[in-house]
Amino acid sequence: MKFLDLRHPFFLPLWRRVITVALVGGWGLFEAVTGNIGWAVVFGGAALWCAYEFFAVFDPENYTDQS
């Protein structure tokens, strides 16, 4: 089991992927606005990573249950 498995079947619906990217990116923006640049970079990077995995290289075959 991975710490954060972005290819888990939970993320197959588009709305869950969009909300995940929006929440993580929004939190990064919040951290930047409040002056916590270190955390802003961490959450901004996580949002970019999620966006890449969920939209750029998305393949529904990778989201089947592998148990």
Number of C-alpha atoms within 10 A of each C-alpha: 4 6 5 7 10 17 18 14 15 13 17 19 11 11 9 13 18 15 11 17 20 15 13 20 21 16 17 24 19 16 19 17 11 10 11 13 15 12 16 22 15 13 22 21 15 16 21 14 14 20 19 13 15 22 12 10 9 14 12 13 10 13 16 12 10 7 3
